[in-house]
Every structure is written in structure tokens, then in C-alpha cells.
Amino acid sequence: EQVPPPVEATEAPSTEKDAGGDQKQNLATMADPHIRKLQAFLKENPENPQAWIELGNAFFDLDRFGDAINAYVKSLSIQPDNPHVLTDLGVMYRRNNEPEKALEAFGRAIAVQPDFETPWFNKGIVYMHDLNDIPKAIEAWEQLVKINPAARTNGGNRVSELVETLKTRPPN
């Protein structure tokens, strides 16, 4: 089995990212040759799941939601049970304003690897911010706290404290 051409190793995106406009422009400029190289490789090797993942990650970093979704779906059609790809797919669905599909992807990631913290966290984010379902957000985050009592939000706060705050908050 062939492998994609060597590229700089990057950490697979799994949580929300935020890049300023200038940084995004630099990413786009730097990623174009990388994306073209991966696309050329995939024309010759369409069944290589790792190359599809790398392409999805490149689009993820550029906030090209639809392109990232397509690449991740293609990767999953070859190698269906990758919890990291399922989680990244969920994040892209969320950013593409498809919260139900995001929840489905996070659910699949959790089914594959129940102790994987990121999809539990992101599931709570979708319930809270996109669907305004605080009880379901609390439920997801309580599961996360069972897995890792010291789990923290991207801002550094303990998830357990977030859960307690939400439980005592008056309903909208």
C-alpha cells in the first residue's frame, strides 16, 4: 500500500480552532500546494484513507467546511471506525450549521471509543450553543467528567464546575 508524500506533521484537529484573518490568509497560501499535492496523490490512490484525512485536516484548518466534510466522509467510507476523524467531521458539521449531523458524528466516535473525551465535550457544545438544550449538554458533560474528573474547557475551566453552574442556573 502506498502512502501519501511526506508532509509536515500536524496534530489532527479535534477541538475548536480560532485563527485570525492574517493567519488564515497565510494558512491558505501555505496549504494550497499541500492541498494540490494531496489531491494529485488521491487521483492515483483514491483508496488511501490517511491521505483523505490529511486533505480533510487541511480544509479544516482553512474553515472550508464542505470540502473537509467530503474528505472525512471519503476517509470514513474506506476506514469507518476512526474516532478522531468522526470527531473532526462532527466539528465541521457544526461549523456548517448542521448540528444534528454533528451530534451523529460525535455519537459514532463515542460508540467506537467511549472514553475519548473530545466528542463528549463537543456534544455538550452543540447541545448548549446550537440546540439550546441545557439538560442534554449537562448529560454529555457529566459523562465526560466520569471519564476524566479533571477535564477542562478550552478556556481552562473545569468541566465539572461548568456542569454545576448550569445546574444552578435558572431556566431561560
LUMGUDO-472940 format. One line per 2 residues: number of its first residue (from 1); their letters; for each residue y, x, z negated of N, C-alpha, C. Coordinates in steps of 0.2 Angstrom, whole numbers. Each point is the difference from the previous one (the first is absolute). Layout:
<rs>
NUM) a) Y,X,Z,Y,X,Z,Y,X,Z ~ ...
</rs>
This chain:
<rs>
1) eq) -6,4,0,6,-4,0,6,4,0 ~ 5,-1,4,6,4,1,5,-3,-6
3) vp) 4,5,-2,5,-2,-4,7,1,3 ~ 5,-3,-3,6,0,3,3,7,0
5) pp) 5,1,4,3,7,0,3,1,-7 ~ 1,7,-2,2,1,-7,8,-2,0
7) ve) 1,-3,-6,7,-2,-1,2,1,-7 ~ 6,0,-2,2,2,-7,-3,-6,-4
9) at) -3,3,-6,-3,-5,-4,5,-4,-4 ~ -1,-6,0,5,-5,-4,-4,-4,-5
11) ea) 3,-2,-5,-4,-5,-4,0,-6,3 ~ -5,-4,0,-1,-7,2,5,-4,-4
13) ps) 4,-4,4,5,-4,-4,-4,-6,-3 ~ 1,-1,-6,-3,-6,-4,4,-4,-3
15) te) 6,2,-2,5,-4,-3,7,-1,4 ~ 4,-4,-3,7,0,4,3,6,0
17) kd) 3,1,6,4,6,2,7,-2,1 ~ 5,5,-1,7,-2,2,3,6,3
19) ag) 2,0,6,3,6,3,7,-2,3 ~ 5,4,-2,6,-2,3,1,1,7
21) gd) 5,-3,3,1,0,7,-1,7,4 ~ 4,5,-3,-1,6,3,-7,3,0
23) qk) -3,-1,-6,-7,2,-1,-4,-3,5 ~ 1,-7,1,-4,-4,5,1,3,7
25) qn) 6,2,2,1,2,7,-3,7,1 ~ 0,4,-6,-4,7,1,-7,-1,0
27) la) -3,-5,-4,-7,-2,1,-2,-2,7 ~ 4,-4,3,-1,-3,6,0,6,6
29) tm) 5,4,-1,0,6,5,-6,4,-1 ~ -2,2,-6,-6,4,-2,-6,-3,2
31) ad) -1,-7,-1,-6,-3,1,-2,-2,7 ~ 5,0,4,-1,-2,7,-5,4,4
33) ph) 0,7,-1,-5,4,4,-6,-1,-4 ~ 0,-1,-6,-7,-1,-4,-3,-6,2
35) ir) 4,-5,1,-2,-7,2,-3,1,7 ~ 4,3,4,-3,1,7,-6,4,0
37) kl) -1,5,-4,-6,4,0,-6,-4,-2 ~ 1,-4,-6,-5,-5,-2,-2,-5,5
39) qa) 5,-3,3,-1,-5,5,-4,3,6 ~ 1,6,2,-3,3,6,-8,2,-3
41) fl) 0,2,-6,-7,1,-2,-4,-6,-1 ~ 3,-5,-2,-4,-7,-1,-2,-3,7
43) ke) 4,2,6,-2,-2,6,-7,2,2 ~ -1,7,-2,-6,3,1,-5,-1,-5
45) np) 2,-2,-6,-5,-1,-6,2,-6,-4 ~ -1,-6,4,2,-6,-3,-4,-2,-6
47) en) -5,3,-2,-5,-2,-5,1,4,-6 ~ 6,4,-1,1,5,-5,4,-4,-5
49) pq) -3,-2,-6,4,-4,-5,5,5,-3 ~ -1,6,-1,5,4,-4,7,1,5
51) aw) -1,0,6,6,1,4,4,-7,0 ~ -4,-5,0,4,-7,0,3,0,-7
53) ie) -3,2,-5,4,0,-7,6,5,0 ~ -1,6,3,6,4,1,6,-3,4
55) lg) -2,-4,5,5,-3,4,3,-6,-4 ~ -4,-4,-4,3,-5,-4,4,3,-5
57) na) -1,6,-3,4,3,-5,7,2,3 ~ -1,3,6,7,2,3,4,-6,2
59) ff) -3,-6,2,4,-6,1,3,-3,-7 ~ -5,1,-5,2,-2,-7,6,3,-2
61) dl) 1,7,1,5,4,-2,7,-2,3 ~ -1,-3,6,6,-2,4,2,-7,0
63) dr) -4,-4,-5,1,-7,-1,-1,-4,7 ~ -5,3,4,-2,-4,6,-6,-4,-2
65) fg) 1,-6,-3,-5,-4,-3,-5,-2,4 ~ 2,-3,6,-5,-2,5,-5,5,2
67) da) 3,6,2,-4,5,3,-4,3,-6 ~ 2,1,-6,-4,2,-5,-6,-5,-1
69) in) 2,-6,-1,-6,-5,-1,-5,0,6 ~ 2,1,6,-5,0,6,-4,6,-1
71) ay) 3,6,-2,-4,6,-1,-5,0,-6 ~ 2,-3,-5,-4,-1,-6,-6,-5,1
73) vk) 2,-5,4,-5,-5,2,-6,3,4 ~ 3,4,5,-5,4,4,-4,4,-4
75) sl) 3,4,-4,-4,5,-5,-6,-4,-3 ~ 3,-6,-3,-5,-4,-4,-5,-3,4
77) si) 1,-1,6,-5,-3,5,-6,5,1 ~ 2,6,-1,-5,6,1,-4,1,-7
79) qp) 5,1,-5,-2,2,-7,3,-6,-5 ~ -4,-5,-1,3,-6,-4,2,1,-7
81) dn) -3,4,-4,0,0,-7,5,5,-3 ~ 5,2,3,4,5,-2,6,-3,-5
83) ph) -1,1,-6,5,-4,-5,7,3,1 ~ 1,6,2,7,3,1,3,-3,6
85) vl) -4,-1,6,3,-3,6,1,-7,-1 ~ -4,-4,-4,1,-7,-1,6,-1,-4
87) td) 1,5,-5,7,-1,-4,6,2,4 ~ 0,5,4,5,1,5,1,-6,4
89) lg) -5,-3,3,1,-5,4,3,-6,-3 ~ -2,-1,-7,3,-5,-4,8,1,-1
91) vm) 2,6,-1,7,2,0,4,-2,6 ~ -3,2,6,3,-1,6,0,-8,1
93) yr) -5,-4,-1,0,-7,0,6,-3,-4 ~ 1,3,-6,5,-3,-4,7,2,3
95) rn) 1,6,2,6,2,3,2,-4,7 ~ -6,-3,3,1,-4,6,0,-7,-2
97) ne) 2,-2,-6,1,-7,-3,-7,-4,1 ~ -5,3,-1,-7,-3,0,-3,0,-6
99) pe) 2,-3,-6,-2,1,-6,-8,-2,-1 ~ -2,-5,3,-7,-3,-1,-4,6,3
101) ka) 1,3,6,-4,5,3,0,6,-4 ~ 6,1,-4,0,6,-4,-4,-1,-6
103) le) 0,-6,-3,-5,-1,-5,-7,0,2 ~ -2,-2,6,-7,1,2,-2,7,1
105) af) 5,4,3,-2,7,0,-1,4,-7 ~ 5,-2,-4,-1,3,-7,-6,-3,-3
107) gr) -2,-6,1,-6,-3,-3,-6,4,3 ~ 0,1,6,-6,4,3,0,7,-2
109) ai) 5,3,-1,0,7,-3,-3,0,-7 ~ 2,-5,-4,-2,-1,-7,-8,-1,0
111) av) -2,-4,5,-7,-2,0,-4,7,2 ~ 3,4,4,-4,6,1,0,5,-6
113) qp) 6,1,-3,1,4,-6,4,-3,-5 ~ -3,-4,-5,3,-4,-5,4,4,-4
115) df) -1,7,-1,4,3,-5,6,4,4 ~ 1,-1,6,6,3,4,6,-4,-2
117) et) 5,4,-4,6,-3,-3,5,-3,5 ~ 1,3,6,6,-1,4,-1,-7,3
119) pw) -6,-3,2,0,-7,3,2,-5,-6 ~ -3,1,-6,2,-4,-5,7,-1,-1
121) fn) 4,6,-1,7,0,-1,4,-3,6 ~ -2,1,6,3,-3,6,-1,-7,0
123) kg) -6,-2,-2,-2,-8,0,5,-3,-5 ~ 2,3,-6,4,-3,-4,7,0,3
125) iv) 2,5,4,7,0,3,0,-6,5 ~ -5,-1,4,1,-5,5,0,-7,-4
127) ym) -4,-1,-5,0,-6,-4,7,-1,-3 ~ 3,5,-3,6,-1,-3,6,-1,5
129) hd) 1,5,4,6,1,5,-1,-5,6 ~ -5,-1,3,-1,-3,6,-2,-8,-1
131) ln) -4,-1,-5,-3,-7,-1,3,-3,-6 ~ 4,4,-4,3,-3,-6,-6,-3,-5
133) di) -5,3,0,-6,-3,-4,-1,5,-6 ~ 4,-1,-5,0,5,-6,-7,0,-3
135) pk) -3,-6,-1,-7,0,-4,-5,5,4 ~ 0,-1,7,-4,4,4,2,7,0
137) ai) 6,2,-1,2,7,0,-2,3,-7 ~ 1,-4,-5,-3,2,-7,-7,1,0
139) ea) -4,-4,3,-7,1,1,-2,6,3 ~ 3,2,6,-1,6,4,1,6,-5
141) we) 6,0,-3,2,5,-4,-4,1,-6 ~ -2,-5,-3,-5,0,-6,-6,4,2
143) ql) -3,-2,6,-6,4,3,2,7,1 ~ 5,2,2,2,7,1,1,3,-7
145) vk) 2,-3,-5,1,3,-7,-7,1,-3 ~ -5,-5,2,-7,1,-2,-3,7,3
147) in) 2,1,6,-3,6,3,4,6,-3 ~ 6,0,0,4,6,-3,6,-3,-4
149) pa) -2,0,-7,5,-2,-5,7,3,1 ~ 0,6,2,7,4,1,3,-1,7
151) ar) -2,-4,4,2,-1,7,8,-1,-1 ~ 3,3,5,8,-1,0,2,-3,7
153) tn) 6,-3,0,3,-2,6,3,6,4 ~ 2,-1,6,3,6,4,6,2,-4
155) gg) 3,-4,-4,6,2,-3,-1,3,-7 ~ -7,1,-2,-2,3,-6,-1,-4,-6
157) nr) 1,-7,1,-1,-4,-6,-8,-2,0 ~ -2,-1,-6,-7,-2,-1,-1,-7,2
159) vs) -5,0,4,-2,-7,3,-2,-5,-6 ~ -3,3,-6,-1,-5,-5,7,-3,-3
161) el) 5,4,0,6,-2,-3,3,-5,5 ~ -1,1,7,3,-5,5,-4,-7,-1
163) ve) -7,1,-1,-4,-6,-2,3,-4,-6 ~ 1,3,-5,3,-3,-6,7,-3,1
165) tl) 4,3,3,7,-2,2,-1,-7,4 ~ -4,0,5,-1,-6,4,-3,-5,-4
167) kt) -5,1,-4,-3,-5,-4,5,-4,-5 ~ 5,4,-2,5,-3,-5,6,-3,4
169) rp) 1,2,6,5,-3,4,0,-7,1 ~ 6,-4,0,-1,-7,1,-1,-1,7
171) pn) -4,-6,2,-1,-1,7,7,-2,4 ~ 0,1,6,6,-1,4,2,-7,0
</rs>
